[in-house]
């Protein structure tokens, strides 16, 4: 789908599904954008001190500059912030970051000209994307250091991704006949003094986590079947009387994926079996029975976090705010990324709970004392020198610890910087990076669990399974054969992770 940037709200889902981006070209829209820029230029010409335009930045805001010095100031702003470190953002994140900054600036309150938005449109259309080290932002005044890499690319400096490779920006400009853009007063500050980096990382990671959750409910539905569980805890009335939206949605989704199974049973059937089986508990374990309650919290937090990130993306989040209609300039702090920081910190706690739940569920699946006839470590061979999923469980459990250890909230680690001018900062980018870093471990966990699920289907000889579980099983078996004799499994785990990320196991 094509996104048209008009200054109106654009949803997070539209952003992640966009195949192309177009900037509104009407005279009304151009006038709206240029009005605040023209007003700002007139204020500069009249010699008024305007923060970051005719003054220095931060603690240097007491230093005044002349009009002819304002453009030099904009160039030096992105140059002295070229000190990012760490891994580079991937191309998706760089694309989202560029688009998100464009959306914010299109509101018409940042004092930039229409031509700057056209340059952003060009970068997105040609997929000329800035190479950005992910570390170096404290999340206020915005994502200064990472966004300096976008400003530098606009001006023809530093490096870009282009057709899957990294090149000097100027080489790609020369190849395509593009001239470096001459940044006008306030324009570099408007690009850099926002929350687009943290929002881009959050957007990409939320998208991945949503895809994970759809696959995870497929696994949960599968273990309800293969552990011959009671489906009573999934019934609508249970959740209607505790009406949290996420809980209701999770129970509904799992129950829908169980349609057609002959392996789960009702409360009445459990009553009958109870008197004929002295090892059968009247209820299933919490990690099975309480799944809607555990994951309902996660889903509600995910939806809340999406809403906050979406609002941030569609906000004017730089400083100063320029109202060209009413001829006012507001010095403010909209660059503070607190909502993104708290959204990401909340999701990190949610992800830790998911990891803990999955670890418990898989432990039951592989343990012959609890898995109702699936045997020791899901072995498909009766030879005692084969080990089934014994080591796979160890890896999964190790990964769960890695996920759960990464839950200290970044938002409480505000670090005073820049001569105590930035004395309270959000750490929103750090929070987003830590959430992002949890997801590969979680995906590897689910890949192992899905492989175990397929193994359990083989042990049950595919009898009575639902159409959905059969689809999931066939998808896994298209990449991974049954584990009979001991063999390495690491490369196969990667294949199933790819299936999870593709949405094929949802």
Secondary structure, DSSP 8 states (H G I E B T S, - for coil): -EEEESSS---HHHHHH-SEEEE---HHHHHHHHHHHHHHHHHHHTT---TTTTB-SGGGGG-B--HHHHHHHHHHHHHHT---EEEE--HHHHHHHHHHHHHHHTTS-S---HHHHHHHHHHHHHT-EE--EEE---SSSSSHHHHHHHHHHHTT-SEEEETTEEEEHHHHHHHHT-------TTHHHHHHSSSHHHHHHHHHHHHHHHHHHHHHHHHHHHHHHHTT-BGGGGSHHHHHSS--HHHHHHHHHHHHHTTT-SS-B-HHHHHHHHHH-TT--SS--HHHHTHHHHHHHHHHHHHHHHHHHHHHHTS--SSSEEETTTTEEE---TT--HHHHHHHHHHHHHHHHHHHHHHHHHHHHH-TTTSSSS-GGG-S---TT--TTHHHHHHHHHHHHHHHT--S-GGG----BTTTTB-S---HHHHHHHHHHHHHHHHHHHHHHHHHHHHHHHHTTTTT--HHHHHHHHHHHTT-----S----HHHHHHHHHHHHHTTT-
